[in-house]
Amino acid sequence: MRAGDELGNLEAVIAHISDLHFCDVFCNTEDRLSSVIGAAPHYYPLLAALDACFHRIPIQLKSRFGLEHKIDIAIATGDLTTTASAAAFEEVNNFLRGSKYVGVEGPRIGLEMSSNVFVVPGNHDTWFTRIGWRYFMRNIIDRSAAYEKYFPKCPDWNTRQFGNADFLFIGLNSNKGLRGLHNVSRGRIDESELADIANRLMMYKRDSSRRVFTIILLHHHPYLPPDKDEQELTKLLKAEEIMKTLSSMGVDMVLFGHRHESFETTYLPPSSQGSSLLVSCAGSASQMDKRKGNSFKIYLFFHQRITVIKYAFDGFTRFDPVVSSQFDYPNGSPFGRI
């Protein structure tokens, strides 16, 4: 018996990439120090490997589960660029949606996901940061107009139907700092925005004849598992309150990036007033960062459970599946009985 037989039909495959860090200078190395531009840039061989892996995944699913299924949706959770330049936004849009020439090192590459890409901005996509004499003293310039030339403004709502279930993707912009706070690695989400989303989500679920599976997309991590540093300075402001709110709204999954480290876990609310939900960080797919490696994920939505597969770069030419885990649906299967 194949694993797919045990879990029921495979209804949807969603890929999750993050922190691509396209640079406005397309080369394998960056002349400027990362301390000047705020982060290391992308690495072209990683993009080429990511492109090849995306086109190889349907074959791997056939081999592993005996199921033919392409990637339905690609999600990119911020830091698409390093310095929010117009040229970098154009190139990352080409890479995600088409297969246009990217860079000067090799042939045409691209994920070819067309309109099936949902994107939220990261802190590097909203501001160009120039390091001052102290870490917290930065010159912040709004670059949201360059981002919105190619990607929709948040909150961004998208729906897709898989099987007998509606999947609702809600993209949030977590790049709102507090007045006088110049550490742009932090982020926050307005309480009024969350309240509006809760009301709209309630009406959407009320009017839908199908089960609604809700996925929140944002850049800054709102939750860290117990073995991570809960006091980290890059964590979303008021993260605990936000997670409680999302739990009370009946959200099923929260996908994010920012940390450049892959992990996934189940969030359990501190009280019985909310529901559990699956939280997942993709890691960085293409930034030159040898300390944490490079990774992305795919989520397989079977009738009975969710399978999460992490793909990691082998250090040479390939992204390969290295670990997988299974999770129960937080609020019950959206597909009902088989």
C-alpha positions as a Markdown table, in Angstrom:
| # | Residue | x | y | z |
|---|---|---|---|---|
| 1 | Met | 0.0 | 0.0 | 0.0 |
| 2 | Arg | 1.4 | 3.4 | -0.9 |
| 3 | Ala | 1.4 | 6.3 | 1.5 |
| 4 | Gly | -1.1 | 8.1 | -0.6 |
| 5 | Asp | -3.6 | 5.3 | -0.2 |
| 6 | Glu | -3.4 | 5.5 | 3.6 |
| 7 | Leu | -4.0 | 9.3 | 3.6 |
| 8 | Gly | -6.7 | 9.4 | 0.9 |
| 9 | Asn | -6.7 | 11.4 | -2.3 |
| 10 | Leu | -4.1 | 14.2 | -2.8 |
| 11 | Glu | -6.2 | 17.3 | -3.4 |
| 12 | Ala | -3.6 | 20.1 | -3.4 |
| 13 | Val | 0.1 | 20.8 | -3.5 |
| 14 | Ile | 1.4 | 24.2 | -2.3 |
| 15 | Ala | 5.0 | 25.3 | -2.5 |
| 16 | His | 6.4 | 27.8 | 0.1 |
| 17 | Ile | 9.5 | 29.8 | -0.6 |
| 18 | Ser | 10.8 | 32.8 | 1.2 |
| 19 | Asp | 13.7 | 35.3 | 1.4 |
| 20 | Leu | 14.9 | 35.1 | -2.2 |
| 21 | His | 16.8 | 38.4 | -1.8 |
| 22 | Phe | 17.1 | 39.3 | -5.5 |
| 23 | Cys | 19.7 | 42.0 | -5.7 |
| 24 | Asp | 19.9 | 44.9 | -8.1 |
| 25 | Val | 23.3 | 43.7 | -9.2 |
| 26 | Phe | 22.8 | 40.3 | -10.8 |
| 27 | Cys | 26.0 | 38.4 | -10.2 |
| 28 | Asn | 27.2 | 35.5 | -8.1 |
| 29 | Thr | 28.9 | 37.7 | -5.6 |
| 30 | Glu | 28.1 | 41.2 | -4.4 |
| 31 | Asp | 30.9 | 43.9 | -4.4 |
| 32 | Arg | 29.3 | 45.8 | -1.6 |
| 33 | Leu | 29.4 | 44.5 | 1.9 |
| 34 | Ser | 26.2 | 42.9 | 3.2 |
| 35 | Ser | 26.4 | 45.3 | 6.2 |
| 36 | Val | 25.9 | 48.2 | 3.7 |
| 37 | Ile | 23.0 | 46.8 | 1.8 |
| 38 | Gly | 21.4 | 45.1 | 4.8 |
| 39 | Ala | 21.7 | 41.5 | 3.8 |
| 40 | Ala | 23.5 | 39.1 | 1.5 |
| 41 | Pro | 22.1 | 39.0 | -2.1 |
| 42 | His | 20.7 | 36.1 | -4.1 |
| 43 | Tyr | 23.0 | 33.4 | -5.5 |
| 44 | Tyr | 22.2 | 32.5 | -9.2 |
| 45 | Pro | 23.0 | 28.7 | -8.9 |
| 46 | Leu | 20.5 | 28.5 | -6.1 |
| 47 | Leu | 17.8 | 30.0 | -8.3 |
| 48 | Ala | 18.7 | 27.6 | -11.1 |
| 49 | Ala | 18.5 | 24.7 | -8.7 |
| 50 | Leu | 15.1 | 25.9 | -7.4 |
| 51 | Asp | 13.8 | 26.2 | -10.9 |
| 52 | Ala | 14.9 | 22.6 | -11.7 |
| 53 | Cys | 13.4 | 21.2 | -8.5 |
| 54 | Phe | 10.0 | 22.9 | -9.1 |
| 55 | His | 9.8 | 21.1 | -12.4 |
| 56 | Arg | 11.0 | 17.8 | -10.9 |
| 57 | Ile | 8.5 | 17.7 | -8.0 |
| 58 | Pro | 5.5 | 16.2 | -10.0 |
| 59 | Ile | 7.8 | 13.3 | -11.0 |
| 60 | Gln | 8.9 | 12.8 | -7.4 |
| 61 | Leu | 5.3 | 12.7 | -6.2 |
| 62 | Lys | 4.5 | 10.1 | -8.8 |
| 63 | Ser | 7.4 | 8.0 | -7.6 |
| 64 | Arg | 6.8 | 8.3 | -3.9 |
| 65 | Phe | 3.0 | 8.3 | -3.7 |
| 66 | Gly | 1.9 | 6.9 | -7.0 |
| 67 | Leu | 0.0 | 10.2 | -7.6 |
| 68 | Glu | 0.2 | 12.6 | -10.5 |
| 69 | His | -0.1 | 16.1 | -9.3 |
| 70 | Lys | 1.6 | 19.4 | -10.2 |
| 71 | Ile | 2.3 | 22.3 | -7.9 |
| 72 | Asp | -1.0 | 24.2 | -7.6 |
| 73 | Ile | 0.1 | 27.3 | -5.7 |
| 74 | Ala | 3.5 | 29.0 | -4.9 |
| 75 | Ile | 3.7 | 31.2 | -1.9 |
| 76 | Ala | 6.5 | 33.7 | -1.4 |
| 77 | Thr | 6.6 | 35.2 | 2.1 |
| 78 | Gly | 8.7 | 38.3 | 1.7 |
| 79 | Asp | 12.2 | 39.6 | 1.3 |
| 80 | Leu | 11.8 | 39.1 | -2.5 |
| 81 | Thr | 14.6 | 41.6 | -2.9 |
| 82 | Thr | 17.6 | 42.8 | -0.9 |
| 83 | Thr | 17.4 | 46.6 | -1.5 |
| 84 | Ala | 13.9 | 47.0 | -2.9 |
| 85 | Ser | 15.2 | 48.3 | -6.3 |
| 86 | Ala | 12.8 | 48.5 | -9.2 |
| 87 | Ala | 15.0 | 46.2 | -11.3 |
| 88 | Ala | 15.1 | 43.6 | -8.6 |
| 89 | Phe | 11.3 | 43.6 | -8.3 |
| 90 | Glu | 11.0 | 43.2 | -12.1 |
| 91 | Glu | 13.4 | 40.2 | -12.1 |
| 92 | Val | 11.8 | 38.4 | -9.2 |
| 93 | Asn | 8.4 | 38.8 | -10.8 |
| 94 | Asn | 9.8 | 37.3 | -14.0 |
| 95 | Phe | 11.3 | 34.4 | -12.0 |
| 96 | Leu | 8.2 | 33.6 | -10.0 |
| 97 | Arg | 5.6 | 34.0 | -12.8 |
| 98 | Gly | 7.5 | 33.2 | -16.0 |
| 99 | Ser | 10.8 | 31.9 | -17.3 |
| 100 | Lys | 12.5 | 35.1 | -18.5 |
| 101 | Tyr | 16.2 | 35.5 | -18.5 |
| 102 | Val | 17.5 | 36.2 | -15.0 |
| 103 | Gly | 21.1 | 37.2 | -14.3 |
| 104 | Val | 24.1 | 37.1 | -16.5 |
| 105 | Glu | 25.5 | 33.7 | -15.6 |
| 106 | Gly | 23.3 | 31.2 | -17.4 |
| 107 | Pro | 20.1 | 30.3 | -19.4 |
| 108 | Arg | 16.5 | 31.3 | -18.9 |
| 109 | Ile | 15.1 | 30.2 | -15.6 |
| 110 | Gly | 11.8 | 30.6 | -13.9 |
| 111 | Leu | 9.1 | 28.8 | -11.9 |
| 112 | Glu | 6.4 | 29.5 | -14.5 |
| 113 | Met | 3.6 | 29.8 | -12.0 |
| 114 | Ser | 1.8 | 32.6 | -13.8 |
| 115 | Ser | -1.1 | 33.9 | -11.7 |
| 116 | Asn | -0.8 | 31.0 | -9.2 |
| 117 | Val | 1.7 | 32.9 | -7.0 |
| 118 | Phe | 0.7 | 34.7 | -3.8 |
| 119 | Val | 3.2 | 37.2 | -2.4 |
| 120 | Val | 3.6 | 39.3 | 0.7 |
| 121 | Pro | 6.4 | 41.9 | 1.2 |
| 122 | Gly | 9.2 | 41.6 | 3.6 |
| 123 | Asn | 11.1 | 44.3 | 5.4 |
| 124 | His | 13.7 | 44.4 | 2.6 |
| 125 | Asp | 10.9 | 45.0 | 0.1 |
| 126 | Thr | 9.5 | 48.0 | 1.8 |
| 127 | Trp | 12.6 | 49.9 | 2.9 |
| 128 | Phe | 16.1 | 50.5 | 1.7 |
| 129 | Thr | 18.2 | 50.5 | 4.8 |
| 130 | Arg | 21.5 | 52.2 | 5.2 |
| 131 | Ile | 23.5 | 51.3 | 8.3 |
| 132 | Gly | 24.4 | 54.3 | 10.5 |
| 133 | Trp | 26.9 | 54.5 | 13.3 |
| 134 | Arg | 24.5 | 52.4 | 15.4 |
| 135 | Tyr | 22.4 | 49.4 | 14.4 |
| 136 | Phe | 19.1 | 51.1 | 15.4 |
| 137 | Met | 19.9 | 54.4 | 13.5 |
| 138 | Arg | 18.9 | 53.8 | 9.9 |
| 139 | Asn | 17.7 | 55.9 | 7.1 |
| 140 | Ile | 14.3 | 54.5 | 6.1 |
| 141 | Ile | 12.9 | 55.1 | 2.6 |
| 142 | Asp | 9.5 | 53.8 | 1.7 |
| 143 | Arg | 9.7 | 51.6 | -1.5 |
| 144 | Ser | 6.2 | 50.2 | -1.4 |
| 145 | Ala | 5.3 | 51.8 | -4.7 |
| 146 | Ala | 8.0 | 49.8 | -6.5 |
| 147 | Tyr | 6.7 | 46.6 | -4.9 |
| 148 | Glu | 3.1 | 47.4 | -5.8 |
| 149 | Lys | 3.9 | 47.8 | -9.4 |
| 150 | Tyr | 4.2 | 44.0 | -9.6 |
| 151 | Phe | 2.4 | 42.6 | -6.6 |
| 152 | Pro | -0.9 | 43.5 | -4.9 |
| 153 | Lys | -1.2 | 45.6 | -1.8 |
| 154 | Cys | -2.0 | 43.8 | 1.4 |
| 155 | Pro | -4.3 | 42.7 | 2.8 |
| 156 | Asp | -4.6 | 40.5 | -0.3 |
| 157 | Trp | -7.4 | 37.9 | -0.5 |
| 158 | Asn | -7.2 | 35.0 | -2.9 |
| 159 | Thr | -9.4 | 31.8 | -3.1 |
| 160 | Arg | -8.9 | 28.5 | -4.9 |
| 161 | Gln | -11.1 | 25.5 | -4.9 |
| 162 | Phe | -9.6 | 22.0 | -4.3 |
| 163 | Gly | -11.9 | 19.0 | -4.2 |
| 164 | Asn | -15.0 | 20.1 | -2.2 |
| 165 | Ala | -13.1 | 22.7 | -0.2 |
| 166 | Asp | -12.4 | 26.4 | -0.6 |
| 167 | Phe | -8.8 | 27.5 | 0.3 |
| 168 | Leu | -8.6 | 31.1 | 1.3 |
| 169 | Phe | -5.2 | 32.8 | 1.3 |
| 170 | Ile | -4.9 | 36.1 | 3.2 |
| 171 | Gly | -1.7 | 38.0 | 2.7 |
| 172 | Leu | -0.7 | 40.6 | 5.3 |
| 173 | Asn | 1.9 | 43.3 | 5.3 |
| 174 | Ser | 3.8 | 43.1 | 8.6 |
| 175 | Asn | 6.2 | 45.9 | 7.8 |
| 176 | Lys | 4.6 | 48.5 | 10.0 |
| 177 | Gly | 7.1 | 49.9 | 12.5 |
| 178 | Leu | 6.3 | 52.1 | 15.5 |
| 179 | Arg | 7.0 | 55.8 | 15.2 |
| 180 | Gly | 10.5 | 56.4 | 16.4 |
| 181 | Leu | 11.5 | 52.7 | 16.1 |
| 182 | His | 14.1 | 52.3 | 13.4 |
| 183 | Asn | 14.9 | 48.6 | 13.8 |
| 184 | Val | 13.1 | 47.5 | 10.6 |
| 185 | Ser | 13.8 | 43.8 | 11.3 |
| 186 | Arg | 10.8 | 44.1 | 13.7 |
| 187 | Gly | 7.3 | 44.4 | 12.3 |
| 188 | Arg | 3.7 | 44.6 | 13.5 |
| 189 | Ile | 0.1 | 44.2 | 12.3 |
| 190 | Asp | -2.5 | 46.8 | 13.1 |
| 191 | Glu | -5.2 | 45.6 | 15.5 |
| 192 | Ser | -7.9 | 47.4 | 13.5 |
| 193 | Glu | -6.7 | 45.5 | 10.4 |
| 194 | Leu | -7.0 | 42.1 | 12.2 |
| 195 | Ala | -10.5 | 43.1 | 13.4 |
| 196 | Asp | -11.6 | 43.9 | 9.8 |
| 197 | Ile | -10.1 | 40.6 | 8.6 |
| 198 | Ala | -12.0 | 38.7 | 11.4 |
| 199 | Asn | -15.3 | 40.3 | 10.4 |
| 200 | Arg | -14.8 | 39.7 | 6.7 |
| 201 | Leu | -13.6 | 36.1 | 7.3 |
| 202 | Met | -16.7 | 35.4 | 9.4 |
| 203 | Met | -19.0 | 36.6 | 6.6 |
| 204 | Tyr | -17.1 | 34.7 | 4.0 |
| 205 | Lys | -17.4 | 31.4 | 6.0 |
| 206 | Arg | -21.1 | 32.1 | 6.6 |
| 207 | Asp | -21.8 | 32.6 | 2.9 |
| 208 | Ser | -19.8 | 29.7 | 1.6 |
| 209 | Ser | -21.4 | 26.4 | 1.0 |
| 210 | Arg | -18.1 | 24.6 | 1.4 |
| 211 | Arg | -15.6 | 24.2 | 4.2 |
| 212 | Val | -13.1 | 27.1 | 4.2 |
| 213 | Phe | -9.5 | 26.3 | 4.9 |
| 214 | Thr | -7.8 | 29.6 | 5.8 |
| 215 | Ile | -4.0 | 30.3 | 5.4 |
| 216 | Ile | -2.4 | 33.5 | 6.6 |
| 217 | Leu | 0.7 | 34.7 | 4.8 |
| 218 | Leu | 3.1 | 37.3 | 6.3 |
| 219 | His | 6.9 | 37.8 | 6.5 |
| 220 | His | 7.8 | 38.4 | 10.2 |
| 221 | His | 7.5 | 35.3 | 12.4 |
| 222 | Pro | 4.6 | 35.6 | 14.9 |
| 223 | Tyr | 5.6 | 32.4 | 16.7 |
| 224 | Leu | 8.7 | 30.4 | 17.6 |
| 225 | Pro | 8.7 | 26.9 | 18.9 |
| 226 | Pro | 9.9 | 26.3 | 22.5 |
| 227 | Asp | 13.5 | 25.4 | 21.4 |
| 228 | Lys | 13.9 | 28.8 | 19.6 |
| 229 | Asp | 14.8 | 32.1 | 21.2 |
| 230 | Glu | 11.5 | 33.7 | 22.3 |
| 231 | Gln | 13.3 | 37.0 | 23.0 |
| 232 | Glu | 14.7 | 37.4 | 19.5 |
| 233 | Leu | 14.7 | 41.0 | 18.3 |
| 234 | Thr | 13.3 | 40.1 | 14.9 |
| 235 | Lys | 10.1 | 38.6 | 16.1 |
| 236 | Leu | 6.8 | 40.3 | 15.3 |
| 237 | Leu | 5.7 | 42.8 | 17.8 |
| 238 | Lys | 2.8 | 41.6 | 20.0 |
| 239 | Ala | 3.3 | 38.2 | 18.5 |
| 240 | Glu | 1.5 | 36.4 | 21.3 |
| 241 | Glu | -1.6 | 38.5 | 21.0 |
| 242 | Ile | -1.7 | 38.1 | 17.3 |
| 243 | Met | -1.5 | 34.3 | 17.5 |
| 244 | Lys | -4.3 | 34.3 | 20.0 |
| 245 | Thr | -6.4 | 36.4 | 17.6 |
| 246 | Leu | -5.7 | 34.2 | 14.6 |
| 247 | Ser | -6.6 | 31.2 | 16.7 |
| 248 | Ser | -9.9 | 32.7 | 17.8 |
| 249 | Met | -10.7 | 33.4 | 14.1 |
| 250 | Gly | -10.4 | 29.7 | 13.2 |
| 251 | Val | -7.3 | 30.2 | 11.0 |
| 252 | Asp | -5.8 | 26.9 | 9.9 |
| 253 | Met | -2.2 | 27.8 | 8.9 |
| 254 | Val | 0.2 | 30.6 | 9.2 |
| 255 | Leu | 3.1 | 30.7 | 6.7 |
| 256 | Phe | 6.1 | 33.1 | 7.1 |
| 257 | Gly | 9.8 | 33.6 | 6.5 |
| 258 | His | 12.3 | 36.2 | 7.8 |
| 259 | Arg | 14.2 | 33.9 | 10.1 |
| 260 | His | 16.1 | 32.1 | 7.3 |
| 261 | Glu | 15.6 | 28.8 | 9.2 |
| 262 | Ser | 13.1 | 26.1 | 8.4 |
| 263 | Phe | 10.7 | 24.8 | 11.0 |
| 264 | Glu | 7.0 | 23.8 | 11.4 |
| 265 | Thr | 5.0 | 23.0 | 14.4 |
| 266 | Thr | 1.4 | 23.1 | 15.8 |
| 267 | Tyr | 0.4 | 26.2 | 17.8 |
| 268 | Leu | -1.8 | 25.4 | 20.8 |
| 269 | Pro | -3.8 | 28.3 | 22.2 |
| 270 | Pro | -3.3 | 29.0 | 25.9 |
| 271 | Ser | -7.0 | 28.6 | 26.5 |
| 272 | Ser | -10.0 | 26.7 | 25.1 |
| 273 | Gln | -11.3 | 29.8 | 23.4 |
| 274 | Gly | -9.3 | 29.2 | 20.2 |
| 275 | Ser | -8.2 | 26.4 | 17.9 |
| 276 | Ser | -4.8 | 25.0 | 17.1 |
| 277 | Leu | -3.1 | 25.9 | 13.9 |
| 278 | Leu | -0.1 | 24.9 | 11.9 |
| 279 | Val | 2.7 | 27.4 | 11.7 |
| 280 | Ser | 5.6 | 27.1 | 9.3 |
| 281 | Cys | 8.7 | 29.0 | 8.3 |
| 282 | Ala | 10.2 | 28.2 | 4.9 |
| 283 | Gly | 13.8 | 29.2 | 5.4 |
| 284 | Ser | 15.7 | 31.1 | 2.7 |
| 285 | Ala | 15.6 | 29.7 | -0.8 |
| 286 | Ser | 18.3 | 31.6 | -2.6 |
| 287 | Gln | 20.2 | 34.0 | -0.4 |
| 288 | Met | 23.9 | 33.4 | -0.1 |
| 289 | Asp | 24.0 | 32.3 | 3.6 |
| 290 | Lys | 26.2 | 29.3 | 4.4 |
| 291 | Arg | 25.4 | 29.4 | 8.1 |
| 292 | Lys | 21.7 | 28.3 | 7.9 |
| 293 | Gly | 21.7 | 26.7 | 4.5 |
| 294 | Asn | 18.9 | 27.1 | 1.9 |
| 295 | Ser | 15.5 | 25.4 | 1.9 |
| 296 | Phe | 11.9 | 25.6 | 0.8 |
| 297 | Lys | 8.8 | 23.5 | 1.5 |
| 298 | Ile | 5.9 | 21.8 | -0.2 |
| 299 | Tyr | 2.6 | 21.1 | 1.6 |
| 300 | Leu | 0.6 | 18.0 | 0.4 |
| 301 | Phe | -3.1 | 18.3 | 1.3 |
| 302 | Phe | -4.4 | 14.8 | 1.5 |
| 303 | His | -8.0 | 14.0 | 2.6 |
| 304 | Gln | -6.9 | 12.9 | 6.0 |
| 305 | Arg | -3.7 | 14.7 | 6.9 |
| 306 | Ile | -1.2 | 17.4 | 5.7 |
| 307 | Thr | 2.3 | 16.2 | 4.8 |
| 308 | Val | 5.1 | 18.8 | 5.0 |
| 309 | Ile | 8.2 | 18.1 | 2.9 |
| 310 | Lys | 11.4 | 20.2 | 3.4 |
| 311 | Tyr | 13.7 | 20.6 | 0.4 |
| 312 | Ala | 17.3 | 21.5 | 1.2 |
| 313 | Phe | 20.1 | 22.5 | -1.1 |
| 314 | Asp | 22.9 | 19.9 | -1.3 |
| 315 | Gly | 25.6 | 22.5 | -1.5 |
| 316 | Phe | 26.3 | 21.7 | -5.2 |
| 317 | Thr | 23.5 | 21.7 | -7.7 |
| 318 | Arg | 20.3 | 20.3 | -6.3 |
| 319 | Phe | 17.4 | 20.8 | -3.9 |
| 320 | Asp | 16.4 | 17.4 | -2.5 |
| 321 | Pro | 13.7 | 16.3 | -0.1 |
| 322 | Val | 15.4 | 15.8 | 3.3 |
| 323 | Val | 12.7 | 15.4 | 5.8 |
| 324 | Ser | 8.9 | 15.1 | 6.0 |
| 325 | Ser | 6.3 | 15.3 | 8.7 |
| 326 | Gln | 2.6 | 14.8 | 9.0 |
| 327 | Phe | 0.0 | 16.9 | 10.8 |
| 328 | Asp | -3.7 | 16.5 | 11.5 |
| 329 | Tyr | -5.9 | 19.2 | 10.1 |
| 330 | Pro | -6.2 | 21.8 | 12.9 |
| 331 | Asn | -10.0 | 22.3 | 12.5 |
| 332 | Gly | -10.8 | 19.0 | 10.9 |
| 333 | Ser | -10.3 | 17.9 | 7.3 |
| 334 | Pro | -11.8 | 20.5 | 4.9 |
| 335 | Phe | -12.6 | 17.7 | 2.4 |
| 336 | Gly | -15.0 | 15.8 | 4.6 |
| 337 | Arg | -15.4 | 12.1 | 4.4 |
| 338 | Ile | -13.7 | 10.1 | 1.7 |
